[in-house]
Amino acid sequence: MSYKINFFIIFIIIATISCSLGCGSGSKNNNSKSSSLNSTPTHISGYGNLLGRIFDSAKVPVSNAKIEYSPDTSSINSTYSGHSDSNGYYSFEAPPGTGVIKVTGAGGTVIYEHIPVTVVQNGNTIIKFPEGQKAAFTLAQLNTTINETVTNNSRWGTVALTIPGSTEIVYFNFVINDKWVIKNTPIEAQPAEQNGQNITISFSLDLGVNDSTDVTSAQCSMDISSYILDDKPAGKFTSFIGEEQFIVSSGTYGIYEDIENARISNTNEFKDIMPGKYNNGMVYESTASHDLSKIPNQDCKKNECVLAAVSNSLRLLKNKFKLNIPESFMEINSLKKPLKWTSAGCDISKWISLKRNYTCSYIQTETTKDFRRIFKAIKEGKDVEIQGGQLDGNLEHVAMIVAITALDNGGYSIKIADDTKQDKDGGFVIREIKWYWGDNDILHGFWPAPYPMYFRKFVIESPN
């Protein structure tokens, strides 16, 4: 059954694209000029991929159309071009930057011209005619450093998707090597005042290879739509796979003493707060999101995730509720002394109470394991942090929650804001993690496997 929603999302991506990995032991770049939908994966170093699907006015796919891109916005040349296949799909490469596109039918008739587009370096730009660019994404293999343990060319990857914010929820699907790795993952509706500004969210995926295997390119399928798909997306395109660093160290030290009491997904205590249930008069909400284009998210050093999460939270609340919190009060370095931070992080059993004492002049702090309260808190503009860790407490991480949606299979898609390149510039991201009922409280995607992280608790903060 397909659960279609009765509204039209103007940026529905009609590029649907089946996937075989191109692997090698050397550089992430190959030296070929272009790639067609059915070709062996190729990629020119530094170029980007333009892809999509062409329909005529009757919504019939246009085959054998010529798509030309020119970096010169005043004229069109055919230096960078491709042709649509029998189903209207096209894919070709061009240098990064801003230019225009012209589409010509098989008979030479101009269908579209001077469509503006920005080619993303080593990424993929999706175009919907006649509107132009509607989304872009980059696909990368992760080199992980977890508490100084390094794994280069890990089996894990990430898709960073950039789309305009919508006032209605949409669903992202992605296929690699014919494997449906991202399935009907929600992208939360944004406030009307967000006004369609671009948002970028990263989604983790298994590349289907062993660690230490260098993956350079892939043939992929994808779809972004306003309804849930019954089947994986069709069609295919060739995508370059770059590389990204994932560098994190434990944000706390000490042993988590409340492990057994923290485990909730297999207990009776919370069985009535699953999606669609009622409990103690509280109605379960299905989705909630902050404005993802305005999330404060800062770089931090190793073992500083607690400090960064607290600082981000204070900034969010200050901006949302116009609180009179001094800038110096919220800085990461200013939090080190009151939260008794050391080079090993914060005390796992004390950081919340220390934070409460330090910030009580401006905000209230409470903890919970009840997911219903997180929906309500975010809808009210409050801040929420999530803490997760390994069973022995040796690895702990804290991040700010910026959106959450209940899934039909009894789980949650949770968007968090944190720094995944600690000690380096530009590592702050919004990314998705997932949690499922009956799954031993594992936070999927919190950190790359083989480091399973388990849900501990939520921390809710609100103005006094």
C-alpha positions as CSV (number, residue, x, y, z in Angstrom):
1,M,0.0,0.0,0.0
2,S,1.3,3.5,-0.8
3,Y,0.4,6.2,1.7
4,K,0.1,9.3,-0.5
5,I,-0.3,12.7,0.9
6,N,-2.8,15.1,-0.7
7,F,-0.5,18.0,-1.4
8,F,2.1,19.0,-4.0
9,I,5.7,19.6,-3.0
10,I,7.1,21.9,-5.6
11,F,10.6,20.5,-5.2
12,I,9.7,16.8,-5.4
13,I,12.7,15.2,-7.0
14,I,11.8,13.1,-10.0
15,A,15.3,12.0,-10.4
16,T,15.1,8.3,-9.4
17,I,18.1,6.6,-9.8
18,S,20.4,0.7,-9.0
19,C,23.9,0.6,-7.7
20,S,27.3,-1.2,-8.1
21,L,30.3,0.1,-6.3
22,G,33.6,1.0,-8.0
23,C,36.4,0.1,-5.7
24,G,40.1,0.6,-5.8
25,S,43.2,0.9,-3.7
26,G,44.3,4.3,-4.8
27,S,43.0,7.8,-5.2
28,K,39.3,8.8,-5.0
29,N,39.5,10.3,-8.4
30,N,39.5,8.7,-11.9
31,N,40.5,10.3,-15.1
32,S,37.6,10.0,-17.5
33,K,35.5,12.9,-18.9
34,S,31.9,11.8,-18.6
35,S,29.6,9.2,-17.3
36,S,26.3,8.0,-18.8
37,L,23.5,6.3,-16.9
38,N,24.6,2.8,-18.0
39,S,28.4,3.3,-18.1
40,T,31.2,2.0,-16.0
41,P,31.5,4.4,-13.0
42,T,33.9,7.2,-13.9
43,H,34.7,10.6,-12.5
44,I,36.9,13.6,-13.4
45,S,38.8,15.0,-10.4
46,G,37.0,18.0,-9.1
47,Y,34.0,17.8,-11.4
48,G,30.4,17.4,-10.3
49,N,27.5,15.3,-11.6
50,L,24.3,16.8,-13.2
51,L,21.4,14.4,-13.2
52,G,17.7,14.1,-13.4
53,R,14.8,13.1,-15.5
54,I,13.0,15.0,-18.3
55,F,9.2,14.9,-18.9
56,D,7.1,16.7,-21.4
57,S,4.0,18.7,-20.7
58,A,1.9,15.5,-20.6
59,K,4.3,14.1,-18.0
60,V,5.7,11.6,-20.5
61,P,9.4,10.9,-20.2
62,V,11.4,12.5,-23.0
63,S,14.0,10.2,-24.5
64,N,17.1,11.1,-26.5
65,A,17.0,14.8,-25.4
66,K,20.3,16.7,-25.4
67,I,21.1,18.4,-22.1
68,E,23.9,21.0,-22.4
69,Y,25.6,22.9,-19.6
70,S,27.6,26.1,-20.0
71,P,29.6,27.9,-17.3
72,D,29.0,31.0,-19.3
73,T,25.5,32.2,-18.4
74,S,25.3,34.4,-21.5
75,S,25.6,31.6,-24.0
76,I,25.4,27.8,-24.4
77,N,28.0,25.4,-25.7
78,S,28.1,21.7,-25.9
79,T,31.4,21.1,-24.1
80,Y,29.6,19.5,-21.2
81,S,26.5,17.6,-22.2
82,G,24.5,14.3,-22.0
83,H,21.5,12.6,-23.5
84,S,18.4,11.2,-21.8
85,D,17.7,7.5,-22.1
86,S,14.5,5.8,-23.1
87,N,13.0,6.6,-19.7
88,G,14.1,10.2,-19.6
89,Y,17.0,9.8,-17.2
90,Y,20.2,11.7,-17.9
91,S,23.6,12.1,-16.1
92,F,26.8,13.8,-17.1
93,E,29.7,15.7,-15.5
94,A,30.8,19.3,-15.6
95,P,33.2,21.6,-13.7
96,P,32.0,23.1,-10.4
97,G,30.4,26.6,-10.4
98,T,27.3,28.4,-11.6
99,G,26.0,28.2,-15.2
100,V,23.0,27.5,-17.3
101,I,21.4,24.5,-19.0
102,K,19.7,24.1,-22.4
103,V,17.5,21.1,-23.3
104,T,16.9,20.2,-26.9
105,G,14.5,17.5,-28.2
106,A,15.5,14.7,-30.6
107,G,14.1,16.8,-33.5
108,G,16.2,19.8,-32.6
109,T,13.4,21.7,-30.9
110,V,14.5,23.7,-27.8
111,I,12.5,22.5,-24.8
112,Y,14.2,24.5,-22.1
113,E,17.0,27.1,-22.1
114,H,18.9,29.3,-19.7
115,I,17.9,27.1,-16.7
116,P,20.3,28.3,-13.8
117,V,22.2,25.6,-11.9
118,T,25.2,25.3,-9.6
119,V,27.4,22.3,-10.1
120,V,28.6,20.9,-6.8
121,Q,32.3,19.9,-6.8
122,N,32.6,16.1,-6.4
123,G,28.9,16.0,-5.7
124,N,25.6,15.5,-7.5
125,T,23.1,18.2,-8.5
126,I,19.6,17.2,-9.3
127,I,17.6,19.4,-11.7
128,K,13.8,19.5,-12.2
129,F,12.7,21.2,-15.3
130,P,11.6,23.9,-15.8
131,E,12.4,25.1,-12.2
132,G,16.1,24.2,-12.2
133,Q,18.2,23.0,-9.4
134,K,16.1,21.3,-6.7
135,A,18.5,19.4,-4.6
136,A,22.2,18.4,-4.3
137,F,24.0,15.7,-2.5
138,T,27.5,14.4,-1.8
139,L,28.3,10.8,-1.2
140,A,31.4,10.0,0.9
141,Q,33.3,7.1,2.6
142,L,34.2,7.7,6.2
143,N,37.7,7.5,7.6
144,T,36.9,7.1,11.4
145,T,38.9,8.1,14.4
146,I,37.1,7.0,17.6
147,N,39.0,7.7,20.8
148,E,42.2,7.6,18.8
149,T,41.4,4.3,17.1
150,V,41.8,4.9,13.3
151,T,40.0,3.1,10.5
152,N,40.7,4.4,7.1
153,N,38.3,3.6,4.2
154,S,35.8,2.2,6.6
155,R,32.7,0.3,5.5
156,W,30.5,3.3,6.5
157,G,29.5,6.2,4.3
158,T,27.4,9.3,4.4
159,V,25.0,11.1,2.1
160,A,24.8,14.8,2.7
161,L,21.6,16.0,1.2
162,T,20.8,19.7,0.6
163,I,17.2,20.7,-0.3
164,P,14.9,23.7,0.2
165,G,12.9,23.6,3.4
166,S,9.3,22.6,2.9
167,T,6.2,23.3,5.1
168,E,5.2,19.6,4.6
169,I,7.1,16.4,5.4
170,V,9.0,14.7,2.6
171,Y,10.7,11.3,2.3
172,F,14.2,10.4,1.2
173,N,15.1,7.1,-0.4
174,F,18.6,6.0,-1.5
175,V,19.9,2.8,-3.1
176,I,23.5,1.4,-3.5
177,N,24.3,-1.8,-5.3
178,D,20.6,-2.6,-5.5
179,K,20.4,-2.3,-1.7
180,W,17.8,0.0,-0.3
181,V,20.1,1.6,2.4
182,I,17.9,4.7,3.1
183,K,14.2,3.8,3.1
184,N,11.4,6.3,3.4
185,T,13.4,8.5,5.9
186,P,11.5,11.6,6.8
187,I,12.7,15.1,6.4
188,E,10.7,17.2,8.8
189,A,8.4,20.0,7.7
190,Q,9.9,23.5,8.4
191,P,8.1,26.5,9.8
192,A,6.5,28.8,7.2
193,E,8.8,31.6,8.1
194,Q,11.7,29.4,7.1
195,N,10.7,30.4,3.5
196,G,12.3,27.6,1.6
197,Q,15.9,28.2,2.7
198,N,18.3,25.3,2.0
199,I,18.9,22.8,4.7
200,T,21.5,20.1,4.7
201,I,21.2,16.8,6.5
202,S,23.6,13.9,6.6
203,F,22.4,10.2,6.5
204,S,24.7,7.3,7.4
205,L,24.8,4.2,5.3
206,D,26.6,0.9,4.9
207,L,28.7,0.9,1.7
208,G,28.6,-3.0,1.6
209,V,32.3,-3.5,1.7
210,N,34.9,-4.5,4.3
211,D,36.9,-2.0,6.2
212,S,40.0,-0.7,4.5
213,T,38.4,-1.1,1.0
214,D,38.7,2.2,-0.9
215,V,35.4,2.9,-2.7
216,T,35.7,5.6,-5.4
217,S,32.4,5.6,-7.2
218,A,28.9,4.0,-7.3
219,Q,25.9,3.6,-9.4
220,C,22.9,4.7,-7.3
221,S,19.2,5.3,-7.2
222,M,17.4,7.9,-5.2
223,D,14.0,9.6,-4.7
224,I,12.6,12.5,-2.7
225,S,8.9,12.7,-2.6
226,S,5.8,13.6,-0.6
227,Y,4.7,10.0,-0.1
228,I,6.1,6.7,1.1
229,L,7.5,4.4,-1.5
230,D,6.5,0.7,-1.7
231,D,9.4,-0.2,-3.9
232,K,13.0,1.1,-4.1
233,P,13.6,3.8,-6.6
234,A,14.2,2.8,-10.3
235,G,16.7,4.1,-12.8
236,K,20.4,4.7,-12.1
237,F,23.2,7.2,-12.2
238,T,26.9,7.1,-11.5
239,S,28.1,9.0,-8.4
240,F,31.6,9.9,-7.3
241,I,32.4,8.9,-3.7
242,G,34.6,11.2,-1.9
243,E,36.0,10.8,1.6
244,E,35.1,12.4,5.0
245,Q,36.6,12.3,8.4
246,F,34.6,11.2,11.4
247,I,36.7,12.2,14.4
248,V,35.1,11.9,17.9
249,S,36.3,11.2,21.4
250,S,34.3,10.4,24.5
251,G,32.7,13.4,26.0
252,T,32.7,12.0,29.5
253,Y,34.7,9.9,31.9
254,G,33.6,7.5,34.6
255,I,31.3,4.5,34.6
256,Y,27.6,4.9,33.8
257,E,25.9,3.5,36.9
258,D,22.3,3.4,35.7
259,I,22.6,1.1,32.7
260,E,19.9,-1.3,33.6
261,N,17.4,1.4,34.5
262,A,18.2,3.3,31.3
263,R,17.1,0.4,29.1
264,I,13.6,1.1,28.1
265,S,12.8,-0.5,24.8
266,N,12.1,-4.0,26.2
267,T,10.3,-3.0,29.4
268,N,6.7,-2.6,30.3
269,E,7.1,0.8,31.8
270,F,7.1,2.6,28.4
271,K,5.1,0.1,26.3
272,D,2.2,2.5,26.0
273,I,4.1,5.4,24.5
274,M,4.8,3.8,21.2
275,P,3.5,5.7,18.1
276,G,-0.2,6.2,18.1
277,K,-0.7,5.3,21.8
278,Y,-2.1,7.3,24.7
279,N,-0.8,7.2,28.2
280,N,-1.8,9.2,31.3
281,G,-3.8,11.6,29.1
282,M,-0.8,12.6,27.0
283,V,-1.3,12.4,23.2
284,Y,1.6,11.1,21.2
285,E,2.9,13.6,18.6
286,S,4.2,12.2,15.3
287,T,6.8,14.8,14.2
288,A,8.4,18.0,15.4
289,S,11.3,20.2,14.2
290,H,13.2,23.4,14.9
291,D,14.0,25.7,11.9
292,L,16.9,23.6,10.6
293,S,18.4,26.6,8.7
294,K,19.0,28.4,12.1
295,I,20.5,25.8,14.3
296,P,23.5,27.0,16.3
297,N,26.2,24.3,15.8
298,Q,29.9,24.9,16.7
299,D,33.2,23.3,16.1
300,C,34.7,21.8,19.2
301,K,37.9,20.0,20.4
302,K,38.2,16.4,21.3
303,N,36.2,15.3,24.4
304,E,34.2,18.5,24.3
305,C,30.9,17.2,22.9
306,V,29.1,17.9,26.2
307,L,30.4,21.5,26.3
308,A,29.4,22.0,22.6
309,A,25.9,20.6,23.2
310,V,25.3,22.8,26.2
311,S,26.6,25.9,24.4
312,N,24.5,25.2,21.3
313,S,21.5,24.7,23.5
314,L,21.9,28.0,25.3
315,R,22.3,29.8,22.0
316,L,19.2,28.2,20.6
317,L,17.1,29.3,23.6
318,K,18.6,32.8,23.6
319,N,17.7,33.3,20.0
320,K,14.3,31.7,20.3
321,F,13.1,33.4,23.4
322,K,15.2,36.6,23.3
323,L,17.0,35.7,26.6
324,N,19.5,38.1,28.1
325,I,22.3,35.6,28.3
326,P,25.8,37.1,27.9
327,E,27.9,35.8,25.1
328,S,30.8,35.0,27.4
329,F,28.4,32.9,29.6
330,M,27.7,30.5,26.6
331,E,31.1,30.1,25.2
332,I,32.6,26.5,25.2
333,N,35.7,27.6,27.1
334,S,33.5,29.4,29.7
335,L,31.7,26.2,30.4
336,K,34.8,24.2,31.3
337,K,35.2,25.4,34.9
338,P,31.5,25.2,36.0
339,L,31.1,21.8,34.4
340,K,34.5,20.6,35.8
341,W,35.7,19.6,32.4
342,T,39.1,17.8,32.1
343,S,41.0,16.6,29.1
344,A,39.0,13.3,29.4
345,G,35.7,15.2,29.2
346,C,33.0,15.8,31.9
347,D,32.1,13.5,34.8
348,I,29.4,11.1,33.4
349,S,27.4,11.2,36.7
350,K,27.7,14.9,37.4
351,W,27.6,17.0,34.2
352,I,23.8,17.5,34.2
353,S,23.6,18.6,37.8
354,L,26.6,20.9,37.3
355,K,25.0,22.4,34.2
356,R,21.8,22.9,36.0
357,N,23.5,24.8,38.8
358,Y,25.4,27.0,36.3
359,T,22.5,27.9,34.1
360,C,19.6,28.1,36.6
361,S,19.5,31.9,36.5
362,Y,18.3,31.7,32.9
363,I,16.9,28.2,32.2
364,Q,15.3,25.1,33.7
365,T,16.8,21.7,33.2
366,E,15.0,18.3,33.5
367,T,15.7,14.8,32.4
368,T,13.4,12.1,30.9
369,K,13.3,8.9,28.9
370,D,9.8,9.6,27.6
371,F,9.9,10.2,23.8
372,R,6.5,11.9,23.9
373,R,7.9,14.8,25.9
374,I,10.6,15.4,23.2
375,F,8.0,16.1,20.5
376,K,6.1,18.4,22.8
377,A,9.3,20.2,23.9
378,I,10.5,20.9,20.4
379,K,7.1,22.1,19.3
380,E,7.3,24.6,22.1
381,G,10.7,25.8,21.0
382,K,12.6,24.2,23.9
383,D,16.0,22.6,23.6
384,V,16.6,18.9,24.0
385,E,19.9,17.0,24.3
386,I,20.4,13.3,24.0
387,Q,23.1,11.2,25.8
388,G,24.2,7.8,24.5
389,G,27.1,5.5,25.2
390,Q,28.5,2.1,25.3
391,L,27.4,-0.5,27.8
392,D,30.6,-0.1,29.9
393,G,30.4,3.7,29.7
394,N,33.9,4.0,28.1
395,L,32.5,5.9,25.1
396,E,29.8,8.6,25.7
397,H,28.4,11.2,23.4
398,V,26.0,14.1,23.9
399,A,24.3,16.1,21.1
400,M,21.5,18.5,20.6
401,I,18.2,17.2,19.1
402,V,16.8,19.4,16.4
403,A,14.0,17.3,14.9
404,I,12.2,14.0,15.5
405,T,9.6,11.9,13.6
406,A,7.9,8.6,14.6
407,L,8.3,5.8,12.1
408,D,5.7,3.3,11.1
409,N,7.8,0.4,12.2
410,G,7.9,1.5,15.8
411,G,11.0,3.6,15.8
412,Y,12.1,7.2,15.5
413,S,14.1,9.2,13.1
414,I,16.0,11.7,15.2
415,K,18.1,14.6,13.7
416,I,21.0,15.8,15.9
417,A,23.4,18.7,15.6
418,D,27.0,18.0,16.6
419,D,30.7,18.2,15.5
420,T,31.9,15.0,13.8
421,K,35.4,16.4,13.1
422,Q,36.6,17.3,16.5
423,D,39.8,19.3,16.5
424,K,39.3,20.3,12.9
425,D,37.4,23.2,11.3
426,G,34.0,22.7,9.7
427,G,32.9,19.5,11.3
428,F,29.5,20.6,12.6
429,V,26.6,18.9,10.9
430,I,22.9,18.0,11.2
431,R,22.6,14.3,10.9
432,E,20.1,11.5,11.3
433,I,20.2,8.7,13.9
434,K,17.5,6.1,14.6
435,W,16.1,4.2,17.6
436,Y,13.7,1.3,17.5
437,W,11.4,-0.3,20.1
438,G,12.6,-3.8,21.0
439,D,16.1,-3.2,19.7
440,N,18.0,-3.0,23.0
441,D,18.1,0.8,22.9
442,I,20.8,1.0,20.2
443,L,21.1,4.5,18.7
444,H,21.8,3.6,15.1
445,G,24.2,6.1,13.4
446,F,25.2,7.8,16.7
447,W,28.7,6.6,16.1
448,P,29.8,4.3,13.3
449,A,29.9,0.5,14.1
450,P,31.6,-1.4,15.5
451,Y,30.9,1.1,18.3
452,P,27.2,0.5,19.2
453,M,25.9,3.3,21.3
454,Y,22.9,2.9,23.6
455,F,20.3,5.5,24.6
456,R,20.7,6.9,28.1
457,K,18.4,9.9,28.5
458,F,17.1,13.2,27.2
459,V,17.8,16.5,28.8
460,I,15.2,19.2,28.3
461,E,15.9,22.9,28.7
462,S,13.5,25.8,28.7
463,P,13.4,29.4,29.9
464,N,12.7,30.2,33.5
